[in-house]
Amino acid sequence: MNLKDCVELMLKNLFNFQFDNYWRNIDKNIFFGFVLLFFLGLFFSFSSTSSLAGERLNKTYYFFFSKHLIFTVASLVIMFVISAIETSLLKRLVTPLFIIFFLLLLLVPIIGVEVKGAQRWLNLYLFRIQPIELLKPFFILATVQILTLEKFKDTQIKYLLSFFLLFSVIILLIDQPDLGQTILLIGTWIATVFISGVSLILILSFFLIFAIILGALLFFMPEKFGYIINRLITFANPSKGDNFQSTKALDAIKQGGLKGQGMGEGILKESVPEAHTDYIIAVIAEEFGSIASILIITIFLYISFRIIKICVLKNDEFLKVSLCGLTSLLIFQTFIHIGVNTSLLPTTGMTLPFLSYGGSSLIGSAILAGVILNYTKIKFDIYE
């Protein structure tokens, strides 16, 4: 056997050994749950965007589906890579990755692209990214790092620092404006710090401070932030505002019934702009019925149940609080999306993780899934 053959054999054995170690440690129920959601998103993307591309935008019927397929493959690769690296290395990468994505968010008001009155995207020539989608998982992890630092163990300053971290991100989101992501991050931050052991009085104090600041912004800059009041008024009294999208989404869910109208037979995607992103669960309910929607919700709840079940067994406080925070992020975003689609919440423009069309949303979901898979390993990698 020559040297080349020896090297190839060694690399093959090393790959097999690493993969066997990875597959043995990974939680397969959570893994297949995430993969199933990605493939369901691919299937529903084909159903919800084909007529949109072909009839309204004069593009090939597979235009959006092809882009969604590319981003799905890239997302699966990202999820696998993040879940496969050493847990100790991933923990060290949290701070630098948070800083990188936070800097991208800082660039949005400077060089960001405005679409339909909202400046949320950066144009990278080949594609656009929405930095907040990539930042969200690392915001939770950075928050947990502050909350679990040993030098802040017996002090309350860690909660103040985590609040300043939240506030710095929220101010940038309100400026875009992005009400949905703002509500999502506030809710997830509250859940995360509560799990870490903070008192309810302290949470209420921080919430009161934020409410005062938000009220001041609405009072002194109504031309920029008045849309928040308008959405709340429309939600409370639909006759006083434009609730066309919410009404159409709710009607679509009713029309779908239990079994749905059939694949491609729904009309919501043709009457409501961005239905394949912000109203995807209503599109699914209309074409495939409430049974399909309930199945999707069940998958999200089962994944969350598995994560919490493993979380209880973890001894590492950072991993435990991180998993709880990431699960809160996943569930809150899912139910905010569903709440908007069923007129239980004001319109926010929130995507459904893994299923809504959009590259940034898919990659953000992949990062979230990869970190969860990494932190829910049965045991640490052999190198730790």
KEVOKE-915702 format. One record per residue: x, y, z of N, C-alpha, C in turn. Coordinates in steps of 0.02 Angstrom, whole numbers, plus 50000, padded with zeros to 5 digits. Layout:
% KEVOKE-915702
XYZXYZXYZ ...
This chain:
% KEVOKE-915702
500434994050000500005000050000500445006250000 500335010849951500755016849946500515022149995 500895027749997500765033050045500075036150033 499895037149969499255040249953498665036149980 498725029549970498195025149993498145025250070 498715025750103498725025950176498375032250202 498535037950169498225044250190497475044050180 497255041550122496545041150107496185036650157 496505031150175496205026550223496145029750292 496675033450312496665036750377496115042050380 496045046050325495535051250323494835048150325 494755042550289494105039150288493925036550357 494415033450390494295030850457494145036450506 494505042050499494395047750544493695050550534 493465051250471492795053650457492265049050486 492365042550475491885037750500491855037950577 492445038750608492475039050681492115045150707 492255050950674491945057150696491195056950686 490965054250629490255053950616489905049150664 490235043450678489945038750725489875041950794 490385045750814490365049150878489815054350880 489745058150824489225063250819488535060050822 488425054850783487775051750779487575048350844 488065045950880487925042550944487715047650997 487995053650994487855058651046487245063051032 487075063950968486545068550950485865065750971 485405070250989484725068051003484355067250937 484215061150918483945059750852483225062150845 482845062250899482145064650895482125072050877 482555075950910482575083150895482855084150824 483365080350806483675080950740483165079750685 482805074150689482325072550636481725077450638 481565080150697481045085150702481225091350662 481835093850670482065099650633482095098250558 482365092450539482415090650468481715090250437 481245087350473480555086850448480255093750437 480385098450482480125105250474480425108650413 481075107650401481395110450342481075107750278 480955101250275480675098250215479935100150206 479565100850261478885103350256478875110450229 479345114550252479405121350226479545121350151 479955116650129480105116150057479485114250018 479105109550044478495107250010477975112850007 477865116250063477365121550065477585127650025 478235128650018478495134049976478305132849903 478365126649882478175124949813477435126249802 477025124649852476305125549846476095132849847 476445136849888476215143649900476515148849854 477055147249818477405152249778477375151049703 477165145149682477185143549610476745148249570 476105148949591475645153249554475845160549561 476115162449619476345169349630476885171249580 477365166749570477925168049524477685168049452 477265163249435477075162349365476555167349340 476055168849380475495172849356475565180249373 475865181949429475885188949451476555192349437 477095188549437477765191549429478105189849363 477755185949321478025184049255478705180649260 478775176449310479385172549317479215165149309 479725160949306479585153849301479235151349364 478825146249356478435143849412478865141549470 479485139549455479925136949508480435142049533 480315148549518480795153749536480895154049612 480345155049649480405155549722480585148749753 480305143449725480445136749752481195135149745 481495136949688482205135649677482635139449728 482455145749741482825149649791482735146649860 482115144549875481985141449940482375134949948 482425131149893482805124849895483545126149909 483825131149877484535132849888484645134849961 484215139149987484295141250057484165135550106 483715130950089483595125250132484205120750136 484515119350079485125115250078485675118650118 485765125250106486275128950143486125128850218 485495129450236485295129450307485425122750340 485285117350304485415110650331486165109650343 486575112250298487305111850306487525115850368 487255121950374487415126150432487205122750497 486605119950498486365116450558486825110650576 487025106750526487465100950538488145103250565 488445108350534489105110650554489095113250626 488595117450642488555120250710488445114750761 488025109850744487885104450792488465099650800 488925099550750489465094650752490105097250786 490195103850790490815106350819490815105250895 491385105750924491455104650996491035109751035 490705107251086490275111651126490685117151159 491275115551183491685120651216491895126051166 492035124251104492205129151052491615133551036 491025130551031490425134351016490285139451070 490395137651132490295142351188490775148251183 491385146951160491875152351153491715156951094 491345154351044491185158250985490575162750994 490215161951048489595165651058489715173151056 490185175651096490305182851100490535185851033 491055183050999491255186050935490715185750882 490325180450880489785180050830489235185050846 489085185950909488585190950928488815197850907 489455199450918489715206050900489675207050825 489845201950786489835202450712489125203950688 488635200150712487945201150689487645207550717 487865209650776487625216050803487895221850761 488515221350738488795226550694488415226850628 488205221050603487805220950542487135224450554 486845223350613486215226750630486325234250636 486905236350660487065243450664487115246750595 487305242750545487385245450477486715246550442 486185243350467485535243650433485285250850426 485275254950480485035261850471485495266150428 486105263750416486595267750377486565265950303 486615259550288486645257350218486115252150202 485625251450246485115246450236484645247950178 484315242650154483845243250098483135243950127 482765248850102482085249850125481595246250079 481165242250108480665238550070479985239550105 479505242450067478825243750093478825247550159 479255252750161479255257250219479675254850278 479975248950273480395246350328481105245350303 481585247850342482295247250325482605241850370 482575235550347482785229850388483325225550356 483485226750293483915222250256484575225550235 485085221450228485715223550198485795220150131 485985224050081486065221350013486795219050004 486885212449997487565209649986487665207849914 487315211249869487355210349796487065203749773 487335198149797487065191649777486395190249810 486315192649870485685191649906485635196849962 485045197349991484935201850047484885197750111 485115200650166485055197350231484715202150280 484345199150326484035202950380484425201250443 484885205650465485345204050519485015201650584 484425204150600484115202150663483955194650664 483805191750606483655184550604484265180450624 484855182850606485475179250623485705180950694 485505186850718485725189150783485335185850840 484695184350829484245182150883484525176450926 484745170850896485005165450938485605167450979 486045171550949486655173550984486505179051036 485965182851026485755187451078485565183551142 485195178151133485005173951190485615171051223 486075168451184486685165351212487135170451246 487175176451217487575181751249487255183851315 486595184251316486235185851378486375180651432 486355174251412486485168851460487205169051485 487675170851442488365171451463488435176651519 488085182351511488105187451563487795184851627 487235181451621486865179051680487225173551717 487675169951683488015164251715488755165551729 488985171751719489675173351735489805172451810 490345169251827490495167651896490595173951939 490885179151910491025185151950490385189151965 489835187651927489195190951940488705186351977 488965180852004488525175652032488085178252088 488345182152132487965184352191487765191652188 487755194552127487575201552120486975202252073 486645207952077486085209352033486295213151970 486935214951966487165218851909487105215051843 487125208251847487075204251786486405205451751 485875206651789485225207851759485205214751726 485545219551757485585226251729485965226151663 486535222451662486935221951601486545218551545 486185213251563485795209751512485225214151485 484955218451529484435223151507484725228251458 485325230751472485655235451426485785232151359 485955225751360486065221951298485405221651258 484865220151293484205219951261484025226851234 484125231951274483935238751255484305241051193 484955239351188485355241451130485085238351066 484845232151069484575228751010483875231450995 483475232551047482785234751037482755241751005 483195246151026483205252950997483325252650922 483775248250901483915247550829483315244550793 482955239950825482365236950794481795241850788 481685245850839481145250750837481275255950782 481915257450770482085262350720481955259750649 481925253150638481875250450570481225252050534 480625251450557480405248750621480225241250614 480275237650670480115230450671479795228750738 479145229650741478775228450804478775221050823 478705216650774478665209550788479285206850823 479875208350794480495205950823480615209050892 480395215250900480465218650965480075214851019 479445213351004479035209651052479335202751066 479575199451014479865192851021480465192851067 480925197651057481535197851097481385199751169 480915204351179480735206251248480445200151285 479985196651252479685190851283480185185451299 480645184151251481145178951261481645180951316 481825187351318482285189751370481965188951439 481325190651445480975189951509480985182551530 480835178051484480825170951500481515168551521 482035170951487482715168651501482955170951570 482855177351586483085179851651482665176951707 482025175651693481595172551745481845165551761 482035161751709482295155051720482955155151758 483335160551748483985160951782483915162451857 483305164251879483195165151951483055172251973 482915176751928482785183751947482095184251979 482015189252021481365190352053480885193852004 480255192752013479745195851971479745203451978 479905205852037479915213052049480435216452005 481015213251998481545216051956481335216051883 481015210651860480775210251791480265215851778 479795216751824479295221951817479605228851816 480145229851854480485236251855480795237751787 481145232751758481445233651692480905234851640 480355231251645479805232051597479505238951602 479435241651663479175248351673479625253551642 480285252651651480775257251622480705257351545 480655251351517480595250851444479935254051420 479395252951457478745255751438478775263451439 479125266251488479195273451493479585276251433 480125272651416480535274951359480145274451294 479775268851286479375267951225478825273251221 478505274851279477995279951280478275286751261 478885288151284479205294451266479345294951191 479555289351161479675289251089479035290551050 478485287451073477845288351039477585295451046 477735298551102477485305351115477885310551076 478555309951078478975315051048479115313750973 479035307550949479165306050878478585302050849 477975304850849477395301150825477415299650751 477765303950712477795302750640478185296350622 478655294450666479065288550653478795282350687 478535283150748478335277350787477575276950798 477205281250766476485281150774476155274850746 476515271250702476235265150673476075260050728 476435260250785476305255550839475605256750868 475435263150880474775264850906474235262950855 474375264250791473875262750739473725255350736 474235251150743474115243950741473725241550802 473875244450860473515242550920472775244750916 472655250750888471975253150880471585248750831 471915246950776471595242650726471435235750755 471895233250797471775226750828471195226950876 471155232350915470625233050965469945234450932 469975238450878469355240250842469495240050767 469375234250735469535233450664469205238550618 468655241450638468305246250596468685252950589 469175254050633469535260450633470215259950597 470325254450562470965253850528470935248750472 471505247650440471545242850385471745236050412 471255231550416471395224750440471275219650385 471395221850322471265217550264471635210950268 472285211250284472685205050285472455200250338 472335202750398472115198450453471435195250438 470985199150409470325196550392470365191150340 470775192350288470855187350234471175180950261 471665181650306471995175750334471495171550375 471095174950416470605171350457470075168050413 469865171550360469375168550314469665162450279 470305162750263470635157050229470645150950275 470785152050339470805146450387470105143350393 469585147650394468905145150397468715141250335 468925143750276468765140450213469115133650208 469705133150238470075126850234469745121250272 469415122850328469095117750368469605112650394 469385106450400469825101150426470295098450372 470035097450312470425094050260470725098750208 470505104950205470795109750159470475109650090 470645114750050470385115449982470775111449931 471355109049950471775105349903472395109249884 472925105749867473555108949850473485113749791 473695119949801473665124949748472985128149738 472485126049776471795128549768471645134649812 472085136349856471965142049900472025148649864 471675153749889471695160349857472035165549900 472205163849963472525168750007473185171249979 473585166549952474245168449926474205173149867 473615173549835473525177849777473235184649797 472915184949855472575191149876472945195149929 473405191849966473775195150019474515195350003 474825201250002475545201749989475945198150043 476495194850023476945191450069476595185850109 476075182850080475725177450115476185171450127 476665170350082477115164650088477645165750143 477645171550174478115172850229477725174050294 477335179650296477005181650358476365177750373 476065174650321475425171150331475455163950305 476035160850312476115154150285475665149050321 475545149750386475135144850421474405145350397 474185151450379473505152250351473465149150282 473995149850242474005146650176473975139050183 474355136450230474355129250242473665126850265 473355130550310472695128750336472165128950280 472225133850236471735134450182471795128650132 472405126750114472495121650062472515114550090 472765113650150472855106950177472445105650240 472085110650264471635109750320471945110950388 471515111450437471735112650506472135106750533 472005100750506472365094850529473115095650516 473295098250456473995099450439474295104650485 473915109950500474165115250545474285112550615 473825108450639473895105550706474495100850708 474615097250654475195092750650475845096750655 475875102450620476475106650623476575109350693 476055111750725476105114250793476335108750840 476085102650829476285096950871477025095450865 477295096150804478015095050794478425100150834 478225106450832478575111650870478535110150945 477945108250968477865106851040478255100651061 478285095551017478665089551034479415091051039 479665094950992480375096950994480515100651059 480085105351077480175109151139480155104651200 479695099851199479655095051255480295091051262 480575088751206481195084951208481775089251234 481795095551213482335099951235482295100951311 481705102551336481625103751408481775097451447 481585091651421481715085251455482465084051463 482835085551410483565084851413483865090251457 483585096251453483835101951490483855100551565 483345097151590483295095551661483885091351684 484155087251639484695082651656485385085851652 485435091851624486075095151617486315098151683 486955097551696487255100451756487555107351743 487745108551681488045114951662487495120351661 487565125451704487055130651708486985134451643 487555135751610487525139451547487115135651495 487245129151488486875125051440486135124751458 485995124151522485295123451544484895129751529 485155135551549484805141851537484775143551462 485315141851426485325143151354484785139151319 484715132851335484205128651304483505131251319 483395133351380482735136151398482605142551359 483105146851352483025153051315482905151951241 483285147251211483195145751140482525142551127 482295138251172481635135251165481095140551170 481175145251216480695150751221480665154851157 481255156151127481285159851064480905156151010 481015149651005480675145550954479925145450963 479695144251024478975143651037478635150451033 478935155651060478635162351057478545164550984 479055163650943479005165750873478465161750837 478425155250851477915151050820477215153450837 477105154850900476425156550921476255163950909 476755168250902476615175050879476375174850806 476715170850766476515169950695475795167250691 475655162050730474985159050729474465163950756 474655167650809474195172550838473995177950790 474475180350750474335185450700473875182550645 474015176450624473625173250571472905171950592 472795171050656472125169550682471805175650715 472095181550704471835187950731471815188250807 472235184250839472285184550912472805189650935 473235191850888473755196850903473775202050847 474015208050861474075213050808474575210850755 474505213550696474955211850640475675213750658 476135208950649476835210150666477325208550609 477115204850559477575202950505478065197650527 477845193050570478285187850597478265181550554 478855178950537478885172750498478795166750544 478625161050513478585154750550479245151050541 479605149550595480255146350589480235140050547 480735139350503480845133450460480355133050401 479765136050405479265135050353479155141150309 479225147150336479105153150295479655153950242 479465156850186479945158350133480405163950155 481045163450139481515168750155482185165950178 482725168150146483385165550161483625167150232 483525173350254483745175350321483375171450375 482725170550365482325166850413482555159650418 482695156550360482915149550360483605148750392 484065153250377484735152850405484705154050481 484295158850502484205160050573483925153950609 483445150550577483165144450605483695138950608 484125138650557484665133650556485165134750612 485335141150625485785142650680485475140550746 484835142250755484475140350816484475132750825 484315129150771484275121750774484965118750787 485485121550755486155118850764486405119550836 486275125450865486485126550935486105121850982 485455121150971485055116751013485305109551008 485435107150947485695100350938486375099450971 486785104750968487445104350999487385103951075 486955108151103486895108451176486475102751206 486115099151164485725093451189486065086751178 486705086851160487075080651152487045076551216 487035070051207487005065551265487615066451309 488185067451277488805068851315489235073351272 489735076351304490175080851267490605076851218 490855080451166491305077251120491915074551155 492245069551126492805066151157493395070851168 493415076551134493975081051141493905085851199 493325085851231493215090551286493425087551352 
